[in-house]
Amino acid sequence: MFVMSIYVTVAGLVLGSFYNVVGLRVTGGQSIVAPPSRCPSCGQRLRFRDLVPVFSFIILRGRCRSCHQKISMIYPIIEASTGLLFLFNFFHAKSTEEMLTGWLLVSLLMIVLVTDLTKMIIPDKILICFLVFFIIFRFIFQPSPWWDSLLGTAVGFSLLALIAFISRGGMGGGDVKLFAVIGALTGTKMVLFGFFLSTLFGSMIGMCCLLTGLIKRRQPIPFVPFIAMGMLAAFFFGNELFSYYMNFFEALNLNFLSALLP
């Protein structure tokens, strides 16, 4: 188990580094295969010792070896997050299907997190690619009931599209399509609960940032970080959170009724 834990963590770190490349290059219209990685400031080709996930950033103290310009914190954050989430999912999953579902979900969210934080877009190429993977995955591992993935896609798209229409552009088209793709993997219940948590996190954190002056009113902010938080919380802790939620309101209703009764 220990050896497998190390293997899963290393695999997550390496894939996190690759997801950085995918997210940054797709938005720039570049190939994800060539050319080799270079410093975005001086153009110096990076050596193997400069590409070790997280550790190279720490050893270099967050600066390029050649030009000494600061390296974006996005690189180590995505690498470390992917590694830790892969490991947590490995221990949390109760079946092979659940484990693979978690890894696919983390992979999609990490890539679109990079694109949204850097360019505030979610490329269709990435969504289409993952949608194909999810369809194949659901063909191999049939959900129960079989139509849940189709309904999850429809619900994820329709709900976000309605909000985008009502808010008149407050919700981006990329977010709408992202939830549709996520619905194909997770199904109806999970995408609905994930949406609820995403909006909850977004509202709470957004309000705190607004009150502290970190953002201004009507300032566009990336929504994918909140989607990632909400969907991962729903996937890993959905049953527990839903039980707490229901118990809270049951207790609230009982207390309210006891106050009304003589």
C-alpha positions as a printed Julia matrix, in Angstrom:
262×3 Matrix{Float64}:
   0.0    0.0     0.0
   2.85   2.39    0.84
   4.53   1.78   -2.52
   1.24   2.33   -4.34
   0.69   5.56   -2.4
   4.08   6.85   -3.54
   3.36   5.79   -7.11
  -0.05   7.49   -7.17
   1.35  10.69   -5.67
   4.25  10.86   -8.13
   1.86  10.13  -11.01
  -0.38  12.96   -9.8
   2.54  15.39   -9.55
   3.77  14.53  -13.05
   0.29  14.78  -14.52
  -0.21  18.09  -12.7
   2.89  19.41  -14.46
   1.48  18.16  -17.77
  -1.89  19.78  -17.03
  -0.09  23.11  -16.6
   1.4   22.68  -20.06
  -1.96  21.73  -21.57
  -3.81  24.63  -19.97
  -1.23  27.24  -20.91
  -0.53  26.04  -24.45
  -4.09  25.36  -25.57
  -5.14  28.92  -24.72
  -2.13  30.16  -26.68
  -2.91  28.04  -29.74
   0.27  25.98  -29.32
   0.98  22.27  -29.54
   1.12  20.44  -26.22
   3.88  18.19  -27.58
   6.38  20.62  -29.1
   8.44  22.71  -28.62
  10.1   21.64  -25.34
   9.31  23.67  -22.23
  10.97  27.09  -22.02
  11.02  29.99  -19.62
   8.18  32.36  -20.63
  10.37  35.37  -19.77
  13.75  34.67  -21.41
  12.89  31.73  -23.67
  15.65  29.54  -22.24
  14.94  25.84  -22.7
  14.32  24.16  -19.36
  16.44  21.19  -18.37
  15.16  18.07  -16.67
  16.32  19.32  -13.26
  14.14  22.41  -13.75
  11.03  20.35  -14.53
  10.7   18.21  -11.41
   7.18  19.01  -10.12
   7.1   21.24   -7.0
  10.69  20.42   -5.97
  12.3   22.4    -8.82
  10.21  25.43   -7.83
  11.38  25.11   -4.21
  15.05  24.58   -5.12
  15.01  27.54   -7.54
  13.16  29.63   -4.93
  10.46  30.44   -7.42
  12.75  32.04  -10.01
  14.11  31.07  -13.43
  17.64  29.65  -13.33
  18.71  31.81  -16.28
  16.96  35.2   -16.04
  15.89  35.03  -12.37
  12.38  36.2   -13.18
   9.64  34.98  -10.84
   7.89  31.75  -11.79
   4.1   31.82  -11.54
   2.7   30.2    -8.4
   0.17  28.44  -10.63
   2.77  25.81  -11.55
   3.48  24.38   -8.07
  -0.11  24.88   -6.89
  -1.56  22.78   -9.74
   1.18  20.15   -9.41
   0.81  19.79   -5.65
  -3.0   19.9    -5.79
  -3.15  17.18   -8.43
  -0.74  14.95   -6.51
  -2.59  15.34   -3.22
  -6.04  14.9    -4.77
  -4.92  11.79   -6.65
  -3.61  10.34   -3.39
  -6.72  11.28   -1.4
  -8.97   9.79   -4.07
  -6.9    6.59   -4.01
  -7.65   6.1    -0.31
 -11.19   7.46   -0.42
 -12.56   5.45   -3.37
 -14.55   2.34   -2.55
 -14.33   0.82   -6.03
 -12.28   0.96   -9.22
 -15.06   2.89  -10.94
 -15.17   5.51   -8.2
 -11.38   5.85   -8.2
 -11.19   6.34  -11.96
 -14.12   8.77  -11.84
 -12.32  10.84   -9.22
  -9.09  10.96  -11.21
 -10.91  11.99  -14.38
 -12.81  14.71  -12.52
  -9.63  16.07  -10.91
  -7.84  16.05  -14.27
 -10.54  18.08  -16.0
 -10.83  20.57  -13.14
  -7.06  21.13  -12.87
  -6.68  21.88  -16.59
  -9.62  24.29  -16.8
  -8.44  25.88  -13.55
  -5.21  26.81  -15.33
  -7.01  28.23  -18.37
  -9.49  30.19  -16.27
  -6.9   31.65  -13.9
  -4.57  32.72  -16.7
  -6.95  33.7   -19.53
 -10.43  33.5   -17.97
 -11.59  31.13  -20.7
 -12.48  27.43  -20.88
 -11.45  26.18  -24.35
 -13.94  24.03  -26.24
 -11.08  21.74  -27.34
 -10.49  20.66  -23.76
 -14.18  20.16  -23.01
 -14.79  18.14  -26.18
 -11.75  15.96  -25.47
 -12.92  15.17  -21.95
 -16.5   14.65  -23.07
 -15.3   11.91  -25.41
 -13.32  10.31  -22.56
 -16.34  10.52  -20.26
 -18.67   8.95  -22.84
 -16.25   6.04  -23.37
 -15.82   5.69  -19.61
 -19.57   5.6   -19.03
 -19.95   3.09  -21.85
 -17.52   0.79  -20.01
 -18.84   1.53  -16.52
 -22.58   1.83  -16.94
 -24.18   4.19  -14.41
 -27.25   3.13  -12.48
 -29.71   4.03  -13.87
 -28.21   3.99  -17.39
 -29.72   7.34  -18.37
 -28.26   9.24  -15.4
 -25.25  10.53  -17.34
 -27.47  11.83  -20.14
 -29.76  13.54  -17.66
 -26.75  14.92  -15.76
 -25.46  16.51  -18.97
 -28.86  18.01  -19.76
 -29.39  19.29  -16.22
 -25.88  20.71  -15.93
 -26.24  22.6   -19.2
 -29.84  23.75  -18.74
 -29.37  25.0   -15.19
 -26.28  27.07  -15.97
 -27.72  28.29  -19.28
 -30.82  29.55  -17.44
 -28.66  31.39  -14.9
 -26.52  32.88  -17.69
 -29.68  34.1   -19.41
 -31.19  35.58  -16.25
 -27.92  37.21  -15.17
 -27.35  38.57  -18.71
 -23.78  37.38  -19.01
 -23.02  37.01  -15.32
 -22.24  33.34  -15.98
 -19.82  32.6   -18.81
 -20.59  30.22  -21.65
 -17.55  28.15  -20.74
 -18.93  27.52  -17.26
 -22.23  26.37  -18.79
 -20.5   23.84  -21.05
 -18.18  22.74  -18.24
 -21.1   21.73  -16.03
 -22.65  19.85  -18.95
 -19.44  17.84  -19.39
 -19.13  17.23  -15.65
 -22.74  16.02  -15.59
 -21.88  13.35  -18.14
 -19.32  11.92  -15.72
 -20.94  12.39  -12.32
 -24.66  12.15  -13.06
 -27.63  14.26  -12.01
 -27.48  14.24   -8.22
 -23.76  14.97   -8.06
 -23.8   17.81  -10.6
 -26.75  19.45   -8.82
 -25.14  19.22   -5.39
 -21.81  20.34   -6.84
 -23.49  23.37   -8.39
 -25.1   24.24   -5.07
 -21.76  24.07   -3.24
 -19.98  25.99   -6.02
 -22.41  28.89   -5.77
 -22.23  28.75   -1.97
 -18.44  28.93   -1.96
 -18.44  31.57   -4.68
 -20.92  33.77   -2.8
 -19.12  33.49    0.54
 -15.6   34.02   -0.77
 -16.73  36.7    -3.24
 -18.46  38.63   -0.47
 -15.38  38.44    1.73
 -13.16  39.68   -1.1
 -15.61  42.5    -1.84
 -15.77  43.62    1.8
 -11.99  43.54    2.17
 -11.43  45.44   -1.08
  -9.63  42.62   -2.89
 -12.11  42.92   -5.75
 -14.43  45.65   -6.94
 -18.16  45.42   -7.57
 -18.94  43.96  -11.03
 -15.28  43.04  -11.5
 -15.04  39.8   -13.55
 -13.51  36.95  -11.55
 -12.76  33.35  -12.53
 -15.54  31.01  -11.44
 -13.73  27.72  -12.07
 -11.94  27.8    -8.68
 -15.37  27.73   -7.0
 -16.61  25.06   -9.39
 -13.56  22.95   -8.52
 -14.15  23.44   -4.79
 -17.85  22.65   -5.06
 -17.56  19.61   -7.31
 -14.69  18.05   -5.36
 -16.51  18.62   -2.06
 -19.64  17.05   -3.54
 -17.73  14.1    -4.96
 -15.63  13.3    -1.89
 -18.0   14.34    0.91
 -21.39  14.59   -0.79
 -23.21  11.97    1.27
 -21.9   13.3     4.59
 -22.62  16.94    3.7
 -26.11  16.1     2.47
 -26.86  14.2     5.7
 -25.67  17.14    7.83
 -27.74  19.48    5.68
 -30.92  17.44    6.1
 -30.34  16.89    9.83
 -29.8   20.61   10.34
 -33.09  21.55    8.71
 -34.96  18.75   10.47
 -33.67  20.02   13.8
 -34.5   23.59   12.78
 -38.07  22.64   11.87
 -38.54  20.72   15.13
 -37.28  23.65   17.18
 -39.52  26.03   15.29
 -42.58  23.8    15.8
 -41.83  23.3    19.51
 -41.69  27.07   19.94
 -45.12  27.44   18.33
 -46.8   24.64   20.28
 -48.15  25.46   23.74
